[in-house]
Amino acid sequence: MSSEVAIKVQNLSKCYEIYDKPRDRLLQMLSRGKKKYCREFWALRDVSFEIRKGETVGIVGRNGSGKSTLLQILCGTLNPTGGTVETHGRIAALLELGSGFNPEFTGRENVYLNASILGLSKEEIDARYDAIIEFADIGDFINQPVKTYSSGMLVRLAFSVQAQVEPDILIVDEALAVGDAKFQARCFDRLKKLKENGTSILLVTHSSEQIVTHCDHAFLLNDGVQLAEGEPRMVVNRYLDLLFGKTQQSASVEIGEASDELAAYQTPEGGLDVFETHPNYNPNEYRWGDRSATIIDFHLSAGGLEYPIALDTGAQIKLAVFVRFDTDLVCPILGMTIKTKEGVTLYGVNSETLDCLEFRTCGRKGEIVEVEVLISCDLAPGDYFISVGVSTKDGEEVTPRDRRYDSIHFQVRPTDKFFGLVNLDSSIRAKKVSN
């Protein structure tokens, strides 16, 4: 990855004027700013970042957070209200499905049209044409009008053109979600090769797994504001917080107001929160929830060791989690996941999927409950993080009570028994079928 900057954005803002009536637009022009006849909607406000050459950066955020507006400004199809954008090199963008294509033209004709828009000469397109068609893999449909294509075929052709022109900057806005799993795998393999050749990639997706797996850096947009920026796993945790729960900060205010009421349960006799006192505790955990139930302690053992930092693959892990109920809750759920250090979730389970009826009947204010989970550590060598959480569910709506993401750390020692991410405990045999 180079130190050379491919994209530099400083204090970027975009404001839309919303008028209730058509005549208000005319009155606004005539007033010359002396009076407001419109409402202002800020799609972006003071966004700043840099992307270096060869870097892959992910953008996450809820629908309406300003992601598409930002990408349109970067591509030059939308003017900002304020701030500056500097880009260096040829930009290729996969934004709205079918953008840059003429629906009446055939796929073949659209390849030449789209590639010429990206700045390629006919000779350059001719040289890349076979590779584009091979990657798209849409068969005889290449000679049919694009208006007859399915959304999956359209994104195949669009991505093939963008990727084969080898741009300096490639922007992908959720379009890959349309393709099937096989095509997505080919796309990400192609993105990896482009990155190795120095292409800067800006990836917008709702998939947290894609962000932590493929991105060097990430940032989170919310209501047009840059809410977080940094290491992908940290940004994804903030994003999940935004989607599913209240932050630790807001929760602490609520708990603080009720501190007298809860004091009786914060005692050394079993109610004290000692989660952070153990060797496996990760101080960089991300925690949120309304704290009507609190995960106050955990106990980790394996191979006869208490709180082991390093384990052998295949070891049996016993994880005990202690939950204190600070208010009455109905049908609580306790869950856990194991993730790689990059943030890829390898395994997840909860008290509902394991039919733990005993925990479902808990939840009375003042109760402290121990939940024990047995896990076979059939993992490849490396660092892993356990996340634990307690929540309740009303229909389809899940309310986080206390979620402690990446809160418990352990390592798996090197082994030569298998390769990959997990040990699937295979067996092998051979026999002669002829001499």
C-alpha positions as CSV (number, residue, x, y, z in Angstrom):
1,M,0.0,0.0,0.0
2,S,1.4,3.4,-1.1
3,S,1.5,6.6,0.9
4,E,0.3,8.4,-2.2
5,V,-3.2,9.8,-1.8
6,A,-5.8,8.7,-4.3
7,I,-8.8,10.5,-2.8
8,K,-8.8,13.4,-0.4
9,V,-12.1,14.8,1.0
10,Q,-12.2,17.8,3.3
11,N,-15.3,19.1,5.1
12,L,-17.6,17.8,2.5
13,S,-21.3,18.9,2.9
14,K,-24.4,18.6,0.7
15,C,-27.6,20.4,1.5
16,Y,-30.9,20.0,-0.4
17,E,-33.6,22.7,-0.3
18,I,-37.0,21.3,0.1
19,Y,-40.0,23.4,-1.0
20,D,-43.6,22.7,0.0
21,K,-45.0,24.5,-3.1
22,P,-43.6,25.2,-6.6
23,R,-44.0,29.0,-6.2
24,D,-41.8,28.9,-3.1
25,R,-38.8,28.1,-5.3
26,L,-39.5,31.3,-7.3
27,L,-40.0,33.4,-4.1
28,Q,-36.7,32.0,-2.8
29,M,-34.9,33.2,-5.9
30,L,-36.5,36.6,-5.8
31,S,-35.8,37.1,-2.1
32,R,-32.0,36.8,-2.7
33,G,-31.5,35.1,0.6
34,K,-33.3,37.7,2.7
35,K,-36.1,35.2,3.6
36,K,-36.3,31.4,3.7
37,Y,-39.1,29.7,1.7
38,C,-37.6,26.3,2.0
39,R,-36.5,23.7,4.5
40,E,-32.9,22.5,4.5
41,F,-32.0,18.8,4.5
42,W,-28.3,18.1,5.0
43,A,-27.4,14.8,3.3
44,L,-23.8,15.2,4.3
45,R,-22.1,17.5,6.8
46,D,-18.4,18.1,7.3
47,V,-17.1,14.7,6.1
48,S,-13.4,14.3,5.8
49,F,-11.1,11.4,4.9
50,E,-8.2,10.2,2.8
51,I,-7.8,7.0,0.7
52,R,-4.3,6.0,-0.2
53,K,-3.2,4.3,-3.4
54,G,-3.9,0.5,-3.2
55,E,-6.1,0.8,-0.1
56,T,-9.5,-0.7,0.3
57,V,-11.9,1.4,2.4
58,G,-15.4,0.4,3.4
59,I,-18.4,2.6,4.1
60,V,-21.2,1.4,6.3
61,G,-24.4,3.1,7.4
62,R,-28.1,2.7,7.5
63,N,-30.3,3.6,4.5
64,G,-30.5,7.3,4.1
65,S,-27.2,7.9,5.9
66,G,-25.6,9.7,3.0
67,K,-23.5,7.0,1.4
68,S,-24.9,7.2,-2.1
69,T,-24.7,11.0,-2.0
70,L,-21.1,10.8,-1.1
71,L,-20.3,8.4,-3.9
72,Q,-22.1,10.6,-6.5
73,I,-20.0,13.6,-5.4
74,L,-16.8,11.5,-5.6
75,C,-17.8,10.4,-9.2
76,G,-18.5,14.0,-10.2
77,T,-22.2,13.4,-11.0
78,L,-23.3,15.7,-8.0
79,N,-21.9,19.0,-6.8
80,P,-21.3,19.5,-3.1
81,T,-22.7,22.5,-1.1
82,G,-19.4,22.9,0.6
83,G,-15.9,21.3,1.1
84,T,-13.5,19.9,-1.4
85,V,-12.8,16.7,-3.2
86,E,-9.5,15.7,-4.8
87,T,-9.2,12.5,-6.9
88,H,-6.1,11.3,-8.7
89,G,-6.5,8.9,-11.6
90,R,-9.2,7.2,-13.6
91,I,-12.4,6.5,-11.6
92,A,-14.7,3.6,-12.4
93,A,-17.9,3.3,-10.4
94,L,-20.6,0.7,-10.0
95,L,-23.4,2.7,-8.5
96,E,-27.1,2.4,-9.5
97,L,-27.8,-0.8,-11.3
98,G,-27.7,-0.3,-15.0
99,S,-26.2,3.2,-14.9
100,G,-24.0,3.9,-17.9
101,F,-25.9,1.3,-20.0
102,N,-28.4,2.0,-22.8
103,P,-31.3,-0.5,-22.3
104,E,-31.9,-0.7,-26.1
105,F,-28.3,-1.6,-26.9
106,T,-27.0,-5.2,-26.8
107,G,-24.6,-6.2,-24.1
108,R,-21.8,-6.1,-26.7
109,E,-22.6,-2.5,-27.7
110,N,-22.9,-1.5,-24.1
111,V,-19.4,-2.9,-23.3
112,Y,-18.0,-0.5,-25.9
113,L,-20.2,2.4,-24.8
114,N,-19.4,2.0,-21.1
115,A,-15.7,1.4,-21.6
116,S,-15.4,4.5,-23.8
117,I,-17.1,6.6,-21.1
118,L,-14.4,5.4,-18.8
119,G,-11.8,6.8,-21.2
120,L,-10.7,3.7,-23.2
121,S,-10.0,3.9,-26.9
122,K,-11.6,1.3,-29.3
123,E,-8.2,-0.4,-29.6
124,E,-8.0,-0.7,-25.8
125,I,-11.5,-2.1,-25.6
126,D,-10.8,-4.6,-28.4
127,A,-7.8,-5.9,-26.4
128,R,-9.9,-6.3,-23.2
129,Y,-13.2,-7.5,-24.8
130,D,-12.6,-11.2,-24.6
131,A,-11.7,-11.0,-20.9
132,I,-14.8,-8.9,-20.2
133,I,-17.1,-11.4,-21.8
134,E,-15.4,-14.3,-20.2
135,F,-15.7,-12.8,-16.7
136,A,-19.4,-11.7,-17.2
137,D,-20.3,-15.3,-18.2
138,I,-23.7,-14.4,-19.6
139,G,-23.5,-16.6,-22.7
140,D,-25.5,-15.7,-25.8
141,F,-27.3,-12.9,-23.9
142,I,-24.3,-10.7,-24.8
143,N,-26.0,-10.2,-28.2
144,Q,-29.4,-9.4,-26.7
145,P,-30.7,-5.9,-25.6
146,V,-29.8,-5.1,-22.0
147,K,-33.5,-4.5,-21.2
148,T,-34.0,-8.2,-21.4
149,Y,-31.4,-8.9,-18.7
150,S,-32.1,-9.9,-15.2
151,S,-30.6,-7.8,-12.4
152,G,-27.9,-10.5,-11.8
153,M,-26.9,-10.5,-15.5
154,L,-26.8,-6.7,-15.5
155,V,-24.4,-6.5,-12.5
156,R,-22.2,-9.2,-14.0
157,L,-21.7,-7.2,-17.2
158,A,-21.3,-3.9,-15.4
159,F,-18.7,-5.2,-12.9
160,S,-16.8,-7.0,-15.7
161,V,-16.4,-3.8,-17.6
162,Q,-15.4,-1.7,-14.5
163,A,-12.9,-4.3,-13.3
164,Q,-11.2,-5.0,-16.6
165,V,-10.5,-1.4,-17.5
166,E,-8.1,-1.5,-14.4
167,P,-9.0,1.9,-13.0
168,D,-7.0,3.9,-10.5
169,I,-10.0,4.2,-8.2
170,L,-12.9,1.7,-8.2
171,I,-16.2,2.5,-6.4
172,V,-18.7,-0.2,-5.7
173,D,-22.0,0.7,-4.1
174,E,-23.8,-2.5,-2.9
175,A,-24.2,-3.7,-6.4
176,L,-22.5,-7.1,-5.7
177,A,-25.3,-8.0,-3.4
178,V,-27.3,-8.8,-6.5
179,G,-24.9,-11.5,-7.8
180,D,-25.0,-15.1,-6.8
181,A,-22.4,-16.5,-4.3
182,K,-20.1,-17.9,-7.1
183,F,-20.0,-14.6,-8.9
184,Q,-19.4,-12.7,-5.7
185,A,-16.4,-14.9,-4.9
186,R,-15.0,-14.1,-8.4
187,C,-15.6,-10.4,-7.9
188,F,-13.7,-10.3,-4.6
189,D,-10.9,-12.3,-6.1
190,R,-10.7,-9.7,-8.9
191,L,-10.8,-6.9,-6.4
192,K,-7.9,-8.4,-4.6
193,K,-5.8,-8.5,-7.8
194,L,-6.8,-4.9,-8.6
195,K,-5.7,-3.8,-5.1
196,E,-2.3,-5.6,-5.6
197,N,-1.9,-3.6,-8.8
198,G,-2.4,-0.4,-6.9
199,T,-6.1,0.3,-7.4
200,S,-7.8,2.1,-4.6
201,I,-11.2,0.6,-3.8
202,L,-14.2,2.2,-2.0
203,L,-16.7,-0.5,-1.0
204,V,-20.2,0.4,0.2
205,T,-22.1,-2.6,1.7
206,H,-24.5,-3.6,4.4
207,S,-22.4,-6.8,5.0
208,S,-20.3,-6.4,8.1
209,E,-18.4,-9.6,7.1
210,Q,-17.3,-8.1,3.8
211,I,-16.1,-5.0,5.6
212,V,-13.9,-6.8,8.1
213,T,-12.7,-9.4,5.5
214,H,-11.8,-7.1,2.6
215,C,-11.1,-3.6,3.9
216,D,-8.0,-2.0,5.4
217,H,-10.0,0.9,6.8
218,A,-13.6,1.8,7.3
219,F,-15.9,4.6,8.4
220,L,-19.5,4.9,9.5
221,L,-22.0,7.5,8.2
222,N,-25.2,8.3,10.1
223,D,-27.6,11.1,9.1
224,G,-24.9,12.6,6.9
225,V,-22.3,12.7,9.8
226,Q,-19.1,10.8,10.0
227,L,-19.8,8.9,13.2
228,A,-16.7,6.6,13.3
229,E,-13.5,6.0,11.4
230,G,-10.7,3.5,11.8
231,E,-10.0,-0.3,12.1
232,P,-12.8,-2.2,10.3
233,R,-13.8,-4.4,13.3
234,M,-14.2,-1.3,15.5
235,V,-16.3,0.5,12.9
236,V,-18.5,-2.6,12.3
237,N,-19.2,-2.9,16.1
238,R,-20.3,0.7,16.1
239,Y,-22.5,0.0,13.1
240,L,-24.2,-3.0,14.8
241,D,-24.7,-0.8,17.9
242,L,-26.4,1.8,15.7
243,L,-28.7,-0.9,14.2
244,F,-29.6,-2.9,17.2
245,G,-28.9,-1.2,20.5
246,K,-28.4,1.8,22.6
247,T,-24.8,2.8,23.3
248,Q,-23.0,2.2,26.6
249,Q,-22.9,6.0,27.2
250,S,-26.6,6.5,27.0
251,A,-27.2,3.3,29.0
252,S,-24.9,4.5,31.8
253,V,-26.9,7.7,32.1
254,E,-30.1,5.6,32.6
255,I,-28.3,3.4,35.1
256,G,-26.9,6.4,36.9
257,E,-30.3,7.8,37.5
258,A,-31.4,4.5,39.1
259,S,-28.1,3.9,41.1
260,D,-29.8,3.9,44.5
261,E,-32.3,1.3,43.3
262,L,-29.6,-1.0,41.9
263,A,-27.0,-0.6,44.7
264,A,-28.4,-3.6,46.6
265,Y,-27.3,-5.9,43.7
266,Q,-23.8,-4.5,43.3
267,T,-22.3,-6.3,46.3
268,P,-19.2,-8.6,46.7
269,E,-21.6,-11.4,47.7
270,G,-22.3,-12.1,44.0
271,G,-23.6,-8.9,42.4
272,L,-20.4,-7.1,41.7
273,D,-19.3,-6.7,38.1
274,V,-15.8,-8.4,38.0
275,F,-15.9,-9.3,34.3
276,E,-12.8,-7.1,33.6
277,T,-10.6,-8.7,36.2
278,H,-9.7,-11.9,34.4
279,P,-6.6,-12.6,32.2
280,N,-8.7,-13.3,29.0
281,Y,-10.6,-10.0,29.2
282,N,-10.1,-7.7,26.2
283,P,-10.1,-4.1,27.3
284,N,-10.9,-3.1,23.7
285,E,-14.3,-4.7,23.9
286,Y,-17.3,-2.9,22.5
287,R,-20.2,-2.8,24.8
288,W,-23.8,-1.6,24.6
289,G,-27.3,-2.2,25.8
290,D,-29.9,-0.6,28.1
291,R,-28.4,-2.6,31.1
292,S,-31.7,-3.8,32.5
293,A,-29.6,-7.1,32.7
294,T,-25.9,-7.0,33.1
295,I,-23.2,-9.6,32.3
296,I,-21.1,-9.3,35.4
297,D,-18.6,-12.2,35.2
298,F,-17.3,-15.0,33.1
299,H,-15.3,-18.2,33.8
300,L,-13.2,-19.8,31.1
301,S,-11.5,-23.2,31.4
302,A,-10.0,-25.8,29.1
303,G,-7.7,-28.8,29.4
304,G,-7.7,-28.5,33.2
305,L,-6.5,-24.8,33.1
306,E,-8.4,-21.8,34.4
307,Y,-8.5,-18.8,32.1
308,P,-6.0,-20.2,29.6
309,I,-4.5,-17.7,27.1
310,A,-3.4,-20.4,24.7
311,L,-5.2,-23.6,23.8
312,D,-4.5,-26.7,21.7
313,T,-6.9,-27.2,18.7
314,G,-9.6,-29.7,19.7
315,A,-9.6,-28.7,23.3
316,Q,-13.0,-28.6,25.1
317,I,-13.8,-25.1,26.3
318,K,-16.1,-24.5,29.2
319,L,-17.5,-20.9,29.3
320,A,-19.6,-19.8,32.2
321,V,-21.4,-16.4,31.9
322,F,-23.0,-14.7,34.9
323,V,-26.0,-12.5,34.3
324,R,-27.5,-10.1,36.9
325,F,-31.1,-9.0,36.2
326,D,-31.6,-5.4,37.4
327,T,-35.3,-5.2,36.3
328,D,-37.9,-7.9,35.5
329,L,-37.5,-9.3,32.0
330,V,-39.6,-11.9,30.2
331,C,-37.9,-14.7,28.2
332,P,-34.3,-13.5,28.2
333,I,-31.9,-14.8,25.6
334,L,-28.1,-15.3,26.1
335,G,-25.9,-15.6,23.0
336,M,-22.3,-16.0,22.2
337,T,-20.1,-15.8,19.0
338,I,-16.5,-16.7,18.2
339,K,-14.8,-14.4,15.7
340,T,-11.3,-14.2,14.2
341,K,-9.1,-11.2,14.9
342,E,-10.3,-9.8,11.6
343,G,-13.9,-9.9,12.8
344,V,-15.2,-12.8,10.7
345,T,-17.8,-14.7,12.7
346,L,-17.0,-18.5,12.8
347,Y,-19.7,-19.7,15.1
348,G,-22.7,-18.3,17.0
349,V,-25.3,-19.8,19.2
350,N,-27.8,-18.8,21.9
351,S,-30.0,-20.1,24.6
352,E,-33.0,-20.3,22.2
353,T,-31.2,-22.3,19.4
354,L,-29.9,-24.7,22.1
355,D,-33.4,-24.9,23.7
356,C,-32.2,-23.8,27.2
357,L,-35.6,-23.6,28.9
358,E,-34.0,-22.9,32.3
359,F,-32.7,-19.5,31.1
360,R,-35.9,-18.6,29.4
361,T,-37.7,-18.9,32.7
362,C,-35.2,-16.5,34.5
363,G,-35.4,-12.8,34.5
364,R,-36.7,-11.7,37.9
365,K,-35.2,-8.5,39.3
366,G,-32.3,-9.3,41.6
367,E,-31.6,-12.8,40.2
368,I,-28.0,-13.8,39.3
369,V,-27.9,-16.6,36.8
370,E,-25.0,-18.7,35.6
371,V,-25.1,-20.0,32.0
372,E,-22.6,-22.6,30.9
373,V,-21.7,-23.2,27.3
374,L,-19.5,-26.2,26.2
375,I,-17.5,-25.6,23.0
376,S,-15.2,-27.8,21.0
377,C,-12.2,-25.6,20.0
378,D,-11.7,-27.1,16.5
379,L,-10.0,-24.0,15.2
380,A,-6.9,-23.2,13.2
381,P,-4.0,-21.5,14.9
382,G,-4.5,-17.8,15.6
383,D,-6.2,-15.3,17.8
384,Y,-9.9,-15.4,18.6
385,F,-12.5,-13.3,20.4
386,I,-15.7,-14.4,22.1
387,S,-18.6,-12.0,22.3
388,V,-21.5,-12.5,24.7
389,G,-24.8,-10.8,25.1
390,V,-28.2,-11.0,26.8
391,S,-31.3,-9.7,25.1
392,T,-35.1,-10.1,24.9
393,K,-37.3,-10.5,21.9
394,D,-40.8,-9.2,21.2
395,G,-42.0,-10.6,17.9
396,E,-39.2,-9.8,15.5
397,E,-37.8,-6.9,17.5
398,V,-34.7,-7.7,19.5
399,T,-33.8,-5.4,22.5
400,P,-30.1,-5.7,23.6
401,R,-29.8,-5.6,27.4
402,D,-26.0,-6.0,27.6
403,R,-23.8,-6.9,24.7
404,R,-20.1,-7.3,25.2
405,Y,-18.5,-7.7,21.7
406,D,-15.0,-9.1,21.4
407,S,-14.7,-9.2,25.2
408,I,-12.9,-12.5,25.8
409,H,-9.6,-13.3,24.0
410,F,-7.8,-16.6,23.5
411,Q,-5.2,-18.1,21.2
412,V,-5.0,-21.5,19.5
413,R,-1.5,-23.0,19.3
414,P,0.1,-24.0,15.9
415,T,-0.8,-27.4,14.5
416,D,0.0,-29.4,11.4
417,K,-3.2,-31.6,11.6
418,F,-5.2,-29.5,9.1
419,F,-5.3,-26.2,7.2
420,G,-8.0,-23.6,6.8
421,L,-10.2,-21.9,9.4
422,V,-11.7,-24.9,11.3
423,N,-11.1,-28.6,11.8
424,L,-14.1,-30.5,10.4
425,D,-12.8,-33.8,11.9
426,S,-12.4,-35.6,8.6
427,S,-11.3,-39.2,8.2
428,I,-9.6,-40.8,5.2
429,R,-9.1,-44.3,3.9
430,A,-7.8,-45.9,0.8
431,K,-8.0,-49.4,-0.8
432,K,-6.7,-50.9,-4.0
433,V,-9.4,-51.5,-6.6
434,S,-7.0,-53.2,-9.1
435,N,-3.4,-54.5,-9.2
